[in-house]
Amino acid sequence: MKQNNTPESDLPPKLAAPAYRALAAAGIQHLEQLTAWHEKDVKALHGIGPTAIEKLRKALQARGLSFKTEAG
């Protein structure tokens, strides 16, 4: 299966297909969109496992971004 590394998406190119599908179903195509999500909510998406979370976290950090933090 071809990975979703089109110019429209800046998600990590080595994510597993189920992770891409989970993110796409949630309307996420860009790393910046993840800054509006709590990490626990992304983890709860069907198809997102520990490896995907780690790759997303590293990709966010490389751009000076992060998942939304818990308030208070």
PDB file of N, CA, C, O and CB in Angstrom:
ATOM      1  N   MET A   1       0.847  -1.188   0.000  1.00  0.00           N
ATOM      2  CA  MET A   1       0.000   0.000   0.000  1.00  0.00           C
ATOM      3  C   MET A   1       0.882   1.238   0.000  1.00  0.00           C
ATOM      4  O   MET A   1       1.842   1.323   0.766  1.00  0.00           O
ATOM      5  CB  MET A   1      -0.958   0.005   1.222  1.00  0.00           C
ATOM      6  N   LYS A   2       0.564   2.178  -0.842  1.00  0.00           N
ATOM      7  CA  LYS A   2       1.345   3.413  -0.944  1.00  0.00           C
ATOM      8  C   LYS A   2       1.078   4.306   0.270  1.00  0.00           C
ATOM      9  O   LYS A   2      -0.068   4.510   0.669  1.00  0.00           O
ATOM     10  CB  LYS A   2       1.006   4.168  -2.255  1.00  0.00           C
ATOM     11  N   GLN A   3       2.155   4.830   0.842  1.00  0.00           N
ATOM     12  CA  GLN A   3       2.034   5.709   2.000  1.00  0.00           C
ATOM     13  C   GLN A   3       1.585   7.093   1.561  1.00  0.00           C
ATOM     14  O   GLN A   3       1.819   7.506   0.425  1.00  0.00           O
ATOM     15  CB  GLN A   3       3.367   5.794   2.763  1.00  0.00           C
ATOM     16  N   ASN A   4       0.946   7.790   2.462  1.00  0.00           N
ATOM     17  CA  ASN A   4       0.414   9.122   2.183  1.00  0.00           C
ATOM     18  C   ASN A   4       1.487  10.176   2.427  1.00  0.00           C
ATOM     19  O   ASN A   4       1.450  10.881   3.436  1.00  0.00           O
ATOM     20  CB  ASN A   4      -0.829   9.407   3.052  1.00  0.00           C
ATOM     21  N   ASN A   5       2.435  10.283   1.512  1.00  0.00           N
ATOM     22  CA  ASN A   5       3.463  11.321   1.659  1.00  0.00           C
ATOM     23  C   ASN A   5       3.346  12.309   0.504  1.00  0.00           C
ATOM     24  O   ASN A   5       4.344  12.729  -0.081  1.00  0.00           O
ATOM     25  CB  ASN A   5       4.894  10.693   1.704  1.00  0.00           C
ATOM     26  N   THR A   6       2.110  12.668   0.193  1.00  0.00           N
ATOM     27  CA  THR A   6       1.841  13.637  -0.850  1.00  0.00           C
ATOM     28  C   THR A   6       2.198  15.031  -0.357  1.00  0.00           C
ATOM     29  O   THR A   6       2.318  15.244   0.850  1.00  0.00           O
ATOM     30  CB  THR A   6       0.369  13.573  -1.289  1.00  0.00           C
ATOM     31  N   PRO A   7       2.371  15.986  -1.269  1.00  0.00           N
ATOM     32  CA  PRO A   7       2.700  17.348  -0.845  1.00  0.00           C
ATOM     33  C   PRO A   7       1.631  17.962   0.063  1.00  0.00           C
ATOM     34  O   PRO A   7       1.926  18.881   0.826  1.00  0.00           O
ATOM     35  CB  PRO A   7       2.898  18.228  -2.061  1.00  0.00           C
ATOM     36  N   GLU A   8       0.410  17.470  -0.011  1.00  0.00           N
ATOM     37  CA  GLU A   8      -0.659  18.025   0.807  1.00  0.00           C
ATOM     38  C   GLU A   8      -0.506  17.659   2.285  1.00  0.00           C
ATOM     39  O   GLU A   8      -1.099  18.305   3.149  1.00  0.00           O
ATOM     40  CB  GLU A   8      -2.002  17.545   0.294  1.00  0.00           C
ATOM     41  N   SER A   9       0.280  16.638   2.571  1.00  0.00           N
ATOM     42  CA  SER A   9       0.435  16.163   3.939  1.00  0.00           C
ATOM     43  C   SER A   9       1.889  16.284   4.376  1.00  0.00           C
ATOM     44  O   SER A   9       2.804  15.996   3.605  1.00  0.00           O
ATOM     45  CB  SER A   9      -0.045  14.709   4.066  1.00  0.00           C
ATOM     46  N   ASP A  10       2.093  16.712   5.620  1.00  0.00           N
ATOM     47  CA  ASP A  10       3.455  16.745   6.153  1.00  0.00           C
ATOM     48  C   ASP A  10       3.592  15.773   7.325  1.00  0.00           C
ATOM     49  O   ASP A  10       4.482  15.920   8.163  1.00  0.00           O
ATOM     50  CB  ASP A  10       3.830  18.176   6.596  1.00  0.00           C
ATOM     51  N   LEU A  11       2.704  14.782   7.373  1.00  0.00           N
ATOM     52  CA  LEU A  11       2.798  13.751   8.404  1.00  0.00           C
ATOM     53  C   LEU A  11       4.025  12.888   8.124  1.00  0.00           C
ATOM     54  O   LEU A  11       4.467  12.791   6.979  1.00  0.00           O
ATOM     55  CB  LEU A  11       1.500  12.880   8.451  1.00  0.00           C
ATOM     56  N   PRO A  12       4.577  12.258   9.165  1.00  0.00           N
ATOM     57  CA  PRO A  12       5.772  11.428   8.956  1.00  0.00           C
ATOM     58  C   PRO A  12       5.531  10.358   7.893  1.00  0.00           C
ATOM     59  O   PRO A  12       4.498   9.690   7.919  1.00  0.00           O
ATOM     60  CB  PRO A  12       6.197  10.765  10.272  1.00  0.00           C
ATOM     61  N   PRO A  13       6.462  10.186   6.967  1.00  0.00           N
ATOM     62  CA  PRO A  13       6.256   9.251   5.854  1.00  0.00           C
ATOM     63  C   PRO A  13       6.296   7.782   6.253  1.00  0.00           C
ATOM     64  O   PRO A  13       5.882   6.932   5.464  1.00  0.00           O
ATOM     65  CB  PRO A  13       7.286   9.492   4.808  1.00  0.00           C
ATOM     66  N   LYS A  14       6.772   7.457   7.427  1.00  0.00           N
ATOM     67  CA  LYS A  14       6.917   6.055   7.819  1.00  0.00           C
ATOM     68  C   LYS A  14       5.805   5.559   8.745  1.00  0.00           C
ATOM     69  O   LYS A  14       5.944   4.505   9.365  1.00  0.00           O
ATOM     70  CB  LYS A  14       8.244   5.858   8.490  1.00  0.00           C
ATOM     71  N   LEU A  15       4.710   6.304   8.845  1.00  0.00           N
ATOM     72  CA  LEU A  15       3.589   5.831   9.666  1.00  0.00           C
ATOM     73  C   LEU A  15       2.938   4.623   8.991  1.00  0.00           C
ATOM     74  O   LEU A  15       2.919   4.528   7.764  1.00  0.00           O
ATOM     75  CB  LEU A  15       2.539   6.967   9.888  1.00  0.00           C
ATOM     76  N   ALA A  16       2.413   3.715   9.786  1.00  0.00           N
ATOM     77  CA  ALA A  16       1.707   2.557   9.252  1.00  0.00           C
ATOM     78  C   ALA A  16       0.389   3.004   8.630  1.00  0.00           C
ATOM     79  O   ALA A  16      -0.180   4.024   9.017  1.00  0.00           O
ATOM     80  CB  ALA A  16       1.459   1.504  10.358  1.00  0.00           C
ATOM     81  N   ALA A  17      -0.084   2.230   7.666  1.00  0.00           N
ATOM     82  CA  ALA A  17      -1.324   2.560   6.968  1.00  0.00           C
ATOM     83  C   ALA A  17      -2.508   2.755   7.922  1.00  0.00           C
ATOM     84  O   ALA A  17      -3.289   3.684   7.717  1.00  0.00           O
ATOM     85  CB  ALA A  17      -1.652   1.471   5.967  1.00  0.00           C
ATOM     86  N   PRO A  18      -2.677   1.913   8.965  1.00  0.00           N
ATOM     87  CA  PRO A  18      -3.806   2.153   9.883  1.00  0.00           C
ATOM     88  C   PRO A  18      -3.730   3.504  10.587  1.00  0.00           C
ATOM     89  O   PRO A  18      -4.757   4.122  10.868  1.00  0.00           O
ATOM     90  CB  PRO A  18      -3.864   1.055  10.922  1.00  0.00           C
ATOM     91  N   ALA A  19      -2.510   3.960  10.871  1.00  0.00           N
ATOM     92  CA  ALA A  19      -2.339   5.266  11.511  1.00  0.00           C
ATOM     93  C   ALA A  19      -2.738   6.382  10.550  1.00  0.00           C
ATOM     94  O   ALA A  19      -3.422   7.327  10.943  1.00  0.00           O
ATOM     95  CB  ALA A  19      -0.881   5.457  11.980  1.00  0.00           C
ATOM     96  N   TYR A  20      -2.310   6.276   9.288  1.00  0.00           N
ATOM     97  CA  TYR A  20      -2.718   7.268   8.293  1.00  0.00           C
ATOM     98  C   TYR A  20      -4.235   7.318   8.158  1.00  0.00           C
ATOM     99  O   TYR A  20      -4.832   8.394   8.099  1.00  0.00           O
ATOM    100  CB  TYR A  20      -2.080   6.956   6.937  1.00  0.00           C
ATOM    101  N   ARG A  21      -4.849   6.139   8.109  1.00  0.00           N
ATOM    102  CA  ARG A  21      -6.311   6.087   7.965  1.00  0.00           C
ATOM    103  C   ARG A  21      -7.001   6.709   9.177  1.00  0.00           C
ATOM    104  O   ARG A  21      -7.989   7.429   9.030  1.00  0.00           O
ATOM    105  CB  ARG A  21      -6.783   4.631   7.780  1.00  0.00           C
ATOM    106  N   ALA A  22      -6.486   6.434  10.367  1.00  0.00           N
ATOM    107  CA  ALA A  22      -7.081   6.990  11.588  1.00  0.00           C
ATOM    108  C   ALA A  22      -6.986   8.512  11.592  1.00  0.00           C
ATOM    109  O   ALA A  22      -7.953   9.200  11.919  1.00  0.00           O
ATOM    110  CB  ALA A  22      -6.388   6.414  12.839  1.00  0.00           C
ATOM    111  N   LEU A  23      -5.830   9.027  11.230  1.00  0.00           N
ATOM    112  CA  LEU A  23      -5.646  10.478  11.194  1.00  0.00           C
ATOM    113  C   LEU A  23      -6.524  11.111  10.121  1.00  0.00           C
ATOM    114  O   LEU A  23      -7.144  12.150  10.349  1.00  0.00           O
ATOM    115  CB  LEU A  23      -4.172  10.826  10.942  1.00  0.00           C
ATOM    116  N   ALA A  24      -6.572  10.482   8.953  1.00  0.00           N
ATOM    117  CA  ALA A  24      -7.403  11.010   7.863  1.00  0.00           C
ATOM    118  C   ALA A  24      -8.872  11.029   8.267  1.00  0.00           C
ATOM    119  O   ALA A  24      -9.584  11.991   7.978  1.00  0.00           O
ATOM    120  CB  ALA A  24      -7.217  10.171   6.583  1.00  0.00           C
ATOM    121  N   ALA A  25      -9.328   9.977   8.930  1.00  0.00           N
ATOM    122  CA  ALA A  25     -10.725   9.909   9.371  1.00  0.00           C
ATOM    123  C   ALA A  25     -11.043  11.007  10.383  1.00  0.00           C
ATOM    124  O   ALA A  25     -12.184  11.457  10.488  1.00  0.00           O
ATOM    125  CB  ALA A  25     -11.025   8.534   9.981  1.00  0.00           C
ATOM    126  N   ALA A  26     -10.018  11.433  11.126  1.00  0.00           N
ATOM    127  CA  ALA A  26     -10.197  12.508  12.113  1.00  0.00           C
ATOM    128  C   ALA A  26      -9.984  13.879  11.473  1.00  0.00           C
ATOM    129  O   ALA A  26     -10.081  14.901  12.152  1.00  0.00           O
ATOM    130  CB  ALA A  26      -9.226  12.322  13.296  1.00  0.00           C
ATOM    131  N   GLY A  27      -9.693  13.905  10.168  1.00  0.00           N
ATOM    132  CA  GLY A  27      -9.500  15.176   9.474  1.00  0.00           C
ATOM    133  C   GLY A  27      -8.111  15.766   9.637  1.00  0.00           C
ATOM    134  O   GLY A  27      -7.915  16.962   9.423  1.00  0.00           O
ATOM    135  N   ILE A  28      -7.144  14.940  10.014  1.00  0.00           N
ATOM    136  CA  ILE A  28      -5.780  15.415  10.260  1.00  0.00           C
ATOM    137  C   ILE A  28      -4.895  15.050   9.078  1.00  0.00           C
ATOM    138  O   ILE A  28      -4.704  13.872   8.775  1.00  0.00           O
ATOM    139  CB  ILE A  28      -5.209  14.816  11.575  1.00  0.00           C
ATOM    140  N   GLN A  29      -4.351  16.073   8.408  1.00  0.00           N
ATOM    141  CA  GLN A  29      -3.413  15.879   7.306  1.00  0.00           C
ATOM    142  C   GLN A  29      -2.086  16.588   7.545  1.00  0.00           C
ATOM    143  O   GLN A  29      -1.108  16.346   6.838  1.00  0.00           O
ATOM    144  CB  GLN A  29      -4.026  16.369   6.015  1.00  0.00           C
ATOM    145  N   HIS A  30      -2.060  17.456   8.538  1.00  0.00           N
ATOM    146  CA  HIS A  30      -0.863  18.261   8.791  1.00  0.00           C
ATOM    147  C   HIS A  30      -0.482  18.199  10.264  1.00  0.00           C
ATOM    148  O   HIS A  30      -1.343  18.118  11.139  1.00  0.00           O
ATOM    149  CB  HIS A  30      -1.089  19.723   8.361  1.00  0.00           C
ATOM    150  N   LEU A  31       0.816  18.237  10.522  1.00  0.00           N
ATOM    151  CA  LEU A  31       1.300  18.207  11.901  1.00  0.00           C
ATOM    152  C   LEU A  31       0.692  19.331  12.732  1.00  0.00           C
ATOM    153  O   LEU A  31       0.334  19.124  13.891  1.00  0.00           O
ATOM    154  CB  LEU A  31       2.821  18.305  11.928  1.00  0.00           C
ATOM    155  N   GLU A  32       0.576  20.506  12.149  1.00  0.00           N
ATOM    156  CA  GLU A  32       0.054  21.640  12.900  1.00  0.00           C
ATOM    157  C   GLU A  32      -1.353  21.376  13.440  1.00  0.00           C
ATOM    158  O   GLU A  32      -1.727  21.898  14.490  1.00  0.00           O
ATOM    159  CB  GLU A  32       0.044  22.879  12.023  1.00  0.00           C
ATOM    160  N   GLN A  33      -2.125  20.569  12.725  1.00  0.00           N
ATOM    161  CA  GLN A  33      -3.477  20.241  13.200  1.00  0.00           C
ATOM    162  C   GLN A  33      -3.434  19.446  14.508  1.00  0.00           C
ATOM    163  O   GLN A  33      -4.376  19.507  15.299  1.00  0.00           O
ATOM    164  CB  GLN A  33      -4.239  19.442  12.129  1.00  0.00           C
ATOM    165  N   LEU A  34      -2.360  18.710  14.738  1.00  0.00           N
ATOM    166  CA  LEU A  34      -2.241  17.925  15.962  1.00  0.00           C
ATOM    167  C   LEU A  34      -2.073  18.798  17.197  1.00  0.00           C
ATOM    168  O   LEU A  34      -2.302  18.331  18.313  1.00  0.00           O
ATOM    169  CB  LEU A  34      -1.077  16.972  15.853  1.00  0.00           C
ATOM    170  N   THR A  35      -1.676  20.062  17.021  1.00  0.00           N
ATOM    171  CA  THR A  35      -1.501  20.941  18.181  1.00  0.00           C
ATOM    172  C   THR A  35      -2.838  21.264  18.842  1.00  0.00           C
ATOM    173  O   THR A  35      -2.863  21.765  19.966  1.00  0.00           O
ATOM    174  CB  THR A  35      -0.800  22.236  17.764  1.00  0.00           C
ATOM    175  N   ALA A  36      -3.936  20.988  18.170  1.00  0.00           N
ATOM    176  CA  ALA A  36      -5.268  21.205  18.738  1.00  0.00           C
ATOM    177  C   ALA A  36      -5.788  19.947  19.437  1.00  0.00           C
ATOM    178  O   ALA A  36      -6.891  19.953  19.983  1.00  0.00           O
ATOM    179  CB  ALA A  36      -6.248  21.637  17.642  1.00  0.00           C
ATOM    180  N   TRP A  37      -5.010  18.888  19.421  1.00  0.00           N
ATOM    181  CA  TRP A  37      -5.409  17.605  20.007  1.00  0.00           C
ATOM    182  C   TRP A  37      -4.549  17.271  21.216  1.00  0.00           C
ATOM    183  O   TRP A  37      -3.340  17.503  21.215  1.00  0.00           O
ATOM    184  CB  TRP A  37      -5.310  16.482  18.965  1.00  0.00           C
ATOM    185  N   HIS A  38      -5.181  16.724  22.245  1.00  0.00           N
ATOM    186  CA  HIS A  38      -4.439  16.154  23.371  1.00  0.00           C
ATOM    187  C   HIS A  38      -3.867  14.819  22.912  1.00  0.00           C
ATOM    188  O   HIS A  38      -4.509  14.097  22.149  1.00  0.00           O
ATOM    189  CB  HIS A  38      -5.354  15.978  24.647  1.00  0.00           C
ATOM    190  N   GLU A  39      -2.679  14.493  23.367  1.00  0.00           N
ATOM    191  CA  GLU A  39      -2.053  13.233  22.966  1.00  0.00           C
ATOM    192  C   GLU A  39      -2.950  12.036  23.302  1.00  0.00           C
ATOM    193  O   GLU A  39      -3.038  11.090  22.519  1.00  0.00           O
ATOM    194  CB  GLU A  39      -0.687  13.079  23.652  1.00  0.00           C
ATOM    195  N   LYS A  40      -3.609  12.072  24.457  1.00  0.00           N
ATOM    196  CA  LYS A  40      -4.463  10.946  24.856  1.00  0.00           C
ATOM    197  C   LYS A  40      -5.625  10.749  23.882  1.00  0.00           C
ATOM    198  O   LYS A  40      -6.081   9.624  23.680  1.00  0.00           O
ATOM    199  CB  LYS A  40      -5.004  11.168  26.274  1.00  0.00           C
ATOM    200  N   ASP A  41      -6.101  11.830  23.283  1.00  0.00           N
ATOM    201  CA  ASP A  41      -7.208  11.719  22.325  1.00  0.00           C
ATOM    202  C   ASP A  41      -6.729  11.128  20.996  1.00  0.00           C
ATOM    203  O   ASP A  41      -7.457  10.376  20.348  1.00  0.00           O
ATOM    204  CB  ASP A  41      -7.851  13.101  22.087  1.00  0.00           C
ATOM    205  N   VAL A  42      -5.514  11.469  20.599  1.00  0.00           N
ATOM    206  CA  VAL A  42      -4.953  10.878  19.383  1.00  0.00           C
ATOM    207  C   VAL A  42      -4.699   9.386  19.621  1.00  0.00           C
ATOM    208  O   VAL A  42      -4.973   8.559  18.751  1.00  0.00           O
ATOM    209  CB  VAL A  42      -3.633  11.607  18.965  1.00  0.00           C
ATOM    210  N   LYS A  43      -4.171   9.049  20.812  1.00  0.00           N
ATOM    211  CA  LYS A  43      -3.933   7.645  21.160  1.00  0.00           C
ATOM    212  C   LYS A  43      -5.227   6.830  21.108  1.00  0.00           C
ATOM    213  O   LYS A  43      -5.201   5.637  20.806  1.00  0.00           O
ATOM    214  CB  LYS A  43      -3.307   7.543  22.558  1.00  0.00           C
ATOM    215  N   ALA A  44      -6.343   7.467  21.399  1.00  0.00           N
ATOM    216  CA  ALA A  44      -7.626   6.772  21.445  1.00  0.00           C
ATOM    217  C   ALA A  44      -8.181   6.453  20.054  1.00  0.00           C
ATOM    218  O   ALA A  44      -9.114   5.660  19.929  1.00  0.00           O
ATOM    219  CB  ALA A  44      -8.627   7.604  22.209  1.00  0.00           C
ATOM    220  N   LEU A  45      -7.616   7.063  19.015  1.00  0.00           N
ATOM    221  CA  LEU A  45      -8.089   6.790  17.658  1.00  0.00           C
ATOM    222  C   LEU A  45      -7.732   5.360  17.278  1.00  0.00           C
ATOM    223  O   LEU A  45      -6.610   4.911  17.510  1.00  0.00           O
ATOM    224  CB  LEU A  45      -7.482   7.795  16.642  1.00  0.00           C
ATOM    225  N   HIS A  46      -8.687   4.650  16.695  1.00  0.00           N
ATOM    226  CA  HIS A  46      -8.443   3.278  16.260  1.00  0.00           C
ATOM    227  C   HIS A  46      -7.418   3.280  15.136  1.00  0.00           C
ATOM    228  O   HIS A  46      -7.633   3.899  14.093  1.00  0.00           O
ATOM    229  CB  HIS A  46      -9.758   2.598  15.801  1.00  0.00           C
ATOM    230  N   GLY A  47      -6.307   2.589  15.346  1.00  0.00           N
ATOM    231  CA  GLY A  47      -5.241   2.544  14.355  1.00  0.00           C
ATOM    232  C   GLY A  47      -3.986   3.269  14.799  1.00  0.00           C
ATOM    233  O   GLY A  47      -2.938   3.150  14.164  1.00  0.00           O
ATOM    234  N   ILE A  48      -4.086   4.021  15.885  1.00  0.00           N
ATOM    235  CA  ILE A  48      -2.929   4.744  16.417  1.00  0.00           C
ATOM    236  C   ILE A  48      -2.357   3.961  17.588  1.00  0.00           C
ATOM    237  O   ILE A  48      -3.018   3.777  18.610  1.00  0.00           O
ATOM    238  CB  ILE A  48      -3.318   6.190  16.855  1.00  0.00           C
ATOM    239  N   GLY A  49      -1.134   3.506  17.430  1.00  0.00           N
ATOM    240  CA  GLY A  49      -0.472   2.756  18.495  1.00  0.00           C
ATOM    241  C   GLY A  49       0.711   3.527  19.045  1.00  0.00           C
ATOM    242  O   GLY A  49       0.957   4.665  18.645  1.00  0.00           O
ATOM    243  N   PRO A  50       1.448   2.910  19.965  1.00  0.00           N
ATOM    244  CA  PRO A  50       2.599   3.580  20.594  1.00  0.00           C
ATOM    245  C   PRO A  50       3.664   4.031  19.600  1.00  0.00           C
ATOM    246  O   PRO A  50       4.266   5.090  19.775  1.00  0.00           O
ATOM    247  CB  PRO A  50       3.229   2.659  21.603  1.00  0.00           C
ATOM    248  N   THR A  51       3.898   3.242  18.568  1.00  0.00           N
ATOM    249  CA  THR A  51       4.907   3.605  17.575  1.00  0.00           C
ATOM    250  C   THR A  51       4.476   4.848  16.804  1.00  0.00           C
ATOM    251  O   THR A  51       5.284   5.748  16.574  1.00  0.00           O
ATOM    252  CB  THR A  51       5.157   2.436  16.606  1.00  0.00           C
ATOM    253  N   ALA A  52       3.223   4.901  16.409  1.00  0.00           N
ATOM    254  CA  ALA A  52       2.715   6.071  15.682  1.00  0.00           C
ATOM    255  C   ALA A  52       2.784   7.319  16.552  1.00  0.00           C
ATOM    256  O   ALA A  52       3.188   8.384  16.086  1.00  0.00           O
ATOM    257  CB  ALA A  52       1.268   5.833  15.214  1.00  0.00           C
ATOM    258  N   ILE A  53       2.390   7.189  17.810  1.00  0.00           N
ATOM    259  CA  ILE A  53       2.437   8.341  18.725  1.00  0.00           C
ATOM    260  C   ILE A  53       3.867   8.854  18.849  1.00  0.00           C
ATOM    261  O   ILE A  53       4.101  10.062  18.812  1.00  0.00           O
ATOM    262  CB  ILE A  53       1.881   7.959  20.125  1.00  0.00           C
ATOM    263  N   GLU A  54       4.817   7.947  18.994  1.00  0.00           N
ATOM    264  CA  GLU A  54       6.218   8.362  19.132  1.00  0.00           C
ATOM    265  C   GLU A  54       6.704   9.079  17.870  1.00  0.00           C
ATOM    266  O   GLU A  54       7.398  10.092  17.959  1.00  0.00           O
ATOM    267  CB  GLU A  54       7.114   7.139  19.425  1.00  0.00           C
ATOM    268  N   LYS A  55       6.342   8.558  16.699  1.00  0.00           N
ATOM    269  CA  LYS A  55       6.747   9.207  15.443  1.00  0.00           C
ATOM    270  C   LYS A  55       6.096  10.582  15.304  1.00  0.00           C
ATOM    271  O   LYS A  55       6.735  11.532  14.852  1.00  0.00           O
ATOM    272  CB  LYS A  55       6.375   8.323  14.234  1.00  0.00           C
ATOM    273  N   LEU A  56       4.838  10.684  15.690  1.00  0.00           N
ATOM    274  CA  LEU A  56       4.149  11.973  15.627  1.00  0.00           C
ATOM    275  C   LEU A  56       4.766  12.958  16.616  1.00  0.00           C
ATOM    276  O   LEU A  56       4.971  14.126  16.285  1.00  0.00           O
ATOM    277  CB  LEU A  56       2.643  11.799  15.915  1.00  0.00           C
ATOM    278  N   ARG A  57       5.062  12.492  17.824  1.00  0.00           N
ATOM    279  CA  ARG A  57       5.661  13.355  18.847  1.00  0.00           C
ATOM    280  C   ARG A  57       7.013  13.883  18.361  1.00  0.00           C
ATOM    281  O   ARG A  57       7.300  15.071  18.508  1.00  0.00           O
ATOM    282  CB  ARG A  57       5.830  12.583  20.188  1.00  0.00           C
ATOM    283  N   LYS A  58       7.842  13.014  17.784  1.00  0.00           N
ATOM    284  CA  LYS A  58       9.163  13.435  17.293  1.00  0.00           C
ATOM    285  C   LYS A  58       9.036  14.412  16.131  1.00  0.00           C
ATOM    286  O   LYS A  58       9.789  15.381  16.041  1.00  0.00           O
ATOM    287  CB  LYS A  58       9.989  12.215  16.859  1.00  0.00           C
ATOM    288  N   ALA A  59       8.079  14.153  15.240  1.00  0.00           N
ATOM    289  CA  ALA A  59       7.877  15.060  14.101  1.00  0.00           C
ATOM    290  C   ALA A  59       7.412  16.430  14.572  1.00  0.00           C
ATOM    291  O   ALA A  59       7.846  17.455  14.045  1.00  0.00           O
ATOM    292  CB  ALA A  59       6.856  14.471  13.114  1.00  0.00           C
ATOM    293  N   LEU A  60       6.529  16.447  15.562  1.00  0.00           N
ATOM    294  CA  LEU A  60       6.069  17.720  16.127  1.00  0.00           C
ATOM    295  C   LEU A  60       7.239  18.468  16.763  1.00  0.00           C
ATOM    296  O   LEU A  60       7.429  19.659  16.516  1.00  0.00           O
ATOM    297  CB  LEU A  60       4.949  17.482  17.173  1.00  0.00           C
ATOM    298  N   GLN A  61       8.020  17.765  17.582  1.00  0.00           N
ATOM    299  CA  GLN A  61       9.156  18.395  18.270  1.00  0.00           C
ATOM    300  C   GLN A  61      10.159  18.963  17.275  1.00  0.00           C
ATOM    301  O   GLN A  61      10.740  20.021  17.514  1.00  0.00           O
ATOM    302  CB  GLN A  61       9.852  17.386  19.191  1.00  0.00           C
ATOM    303  N   ALA A  62      10.364  18.272  16.167  1.00  0.00           N
ATOM    304  CA  ALA A  62      11.307  18.742  15.160  1.00  0.00           C
ATOM    305  C   ALA A  62      10.872  20.079  14.564  1.00  0.00           C
ATOM    306  O   ALA A  62      11.698  20.829  14.044  1.00  0.00           O
ATOM    307  CB  ALA A  62      11.457  17.703  14.056  1.00  0.00           C
ATOM    308  N   ARG A  63       9.594  20.371  14.639  1.00  0.00           N
ATOM    309  CA  ARG A  63       9.061  21.639  14.117  1.00  0.00           C
ATOM    310  C   ARG A  63       8.758  22.639  15.223  1.00  0.00           C
ATOM    311  O   ARG A  63       8.187  23.700  14.968  1.00  0.00           O
ATOM    312  CB  ARG A  63       7.799  21.383  13.309  1.00  0.00           C
ATOM    313  N   GLY A  64       9.142  22.300  16.458  1.00  0.00           N
ATOM    314  CA  GLY A  64       8.885  23.196  17.571  1.00  0.00           C
ATOM    315  C   GLY A  64       7.424  23.194  18.002  1.00  0.00           C
ATOM    316  O   GLY A  64       6.947  24.153  18.609  1.00  0.00           O
ATOM    317  N   LEU A  65       6.718  22.112  17.684  1.00  0.00           N
ATOM    318  CA  LEU A  65       5.302  21.983  18.025  1.00  0.00           C
ATOM    319  C   LEU A  65       5.112  20.877  19.047  1.00  0.00           C
ATOM    320  O   LEU A  65       6.037  20.122  19.346  1.00  0.00           O
ATOM    321  CB  LEU A  65       4.457  21.702  16.768  1.00  0.00           C
ATOM    322  N   SER A  66       3.892  20.790  19.581  1.00  0.00           N
ATOM    323  CA  SER A  66       3.570  19.706  20.506  1.00  0.00           C
ATOM    324  C   SER A  66       2.058  19.478  20.511  1.00  0.00           C
ATOM    325  O   SER A  66       1.280  20.307  20.038  1.00  0.00           O
ATOM    326  CB  SER A  66       4.084  20.028  21.941  1.00  0.00           C
ATOM    327  N   PHE A  67       1.668  18.323  21.062  1.00  0.00           N
ATOM    328  CA  PHE A  67       0.254  18.094  21.262  1.00  0.00           C
ATOM    329  C   PHE A  67      -0.285  19.135  22.230  1.00  0.00           C
ATOM    330  O   PHE A  67       0.475  19.734  22.991  1.00  0.00           O
ATOM    331  CB  PHE A  67      -0.007  16.667  21.782  1.00  0.00           C
ATOM    332  N   LYS A  68      -1.584  19.349  22.203  1.00  0.00           N
ATOM    333  CA  LYS A  68      -2.229  20.280  23.130  1.00  0.00           C
ATOM    334  C   LYS A  68      -1.981  19.779  24.550  1.00  0.00           C
ATOM    335  O   LYS A  68      -2.067  18.581  24.818  1.00  0.00           O
ATOM    336  CB  LYS A  68      -3.770  20.413  22.836  1.00  0.00           C
ATOM    337  N   THR A  69      -1.675  20.702  25.451  1.00  0.00           N
ATOM    338  CA  THR A  69      -1.428  20.308  26.833  1.00  0.00           C
ATOM    339  C   THR A  69      -2.702  20.414  27.649  1.00  0.00           C
ATOM    340  O   THR A  69      -3.600  21.196  27.339  1.00  0.00           O
ATOM    341  CB  THR A  69      -0.327  21.170  27.454  1.00  0.00           C
ATOM    342  N   GLU A  70      -2.758  19.609  28.698  1.00  0.00           N
ATOM    343  CA  GLU A  70      -3.916  19.633  29.599  1.00  0.00           C
ATOM    344  C   GLU A  70      -3.944  20.978  30.330  1.00  0.00           C
ATOM    345  O   GLU A  70      -2.914  21.475  30.784  1.00  0.00           O
ATOM    346  CB  GLU A  70      -3.864  18.440  30.623  1.00  0.00           C
ATOM    347  N   ALA A  71      -5.125  21.544  30.430  1.00  0.00           N
ATOM    348  CA  ALA A  71      -5.277  22.809  31.150  1.00  0.00           C
ATOM    349  C   ALA A  71      -5.236  22.571  32.645  1.00  0.00           C
ATOM    350  O   ALA A  71      -5.847  21.634  33.160  1.00  0.00           O
ATOM    351  CB  ALA A  71      -6.589  23.507  30.760  1.00  0.00           C
ATOM    352  N   GLY A  72      -4.505  23.433  33.333  1.00  0.00           N
ATOM    353  CA  GLY A  72      -4.466  23.423  34.787  1.00  0.00           C
ATOM    354  C   GLY A  72      -3.926  22.213  35.372  1.00  0.00           C
ATOM    355  O   GLY A  72      -3.847  22.101  36.596  1.00  0.00           O
TER     356      GLY A  72
END
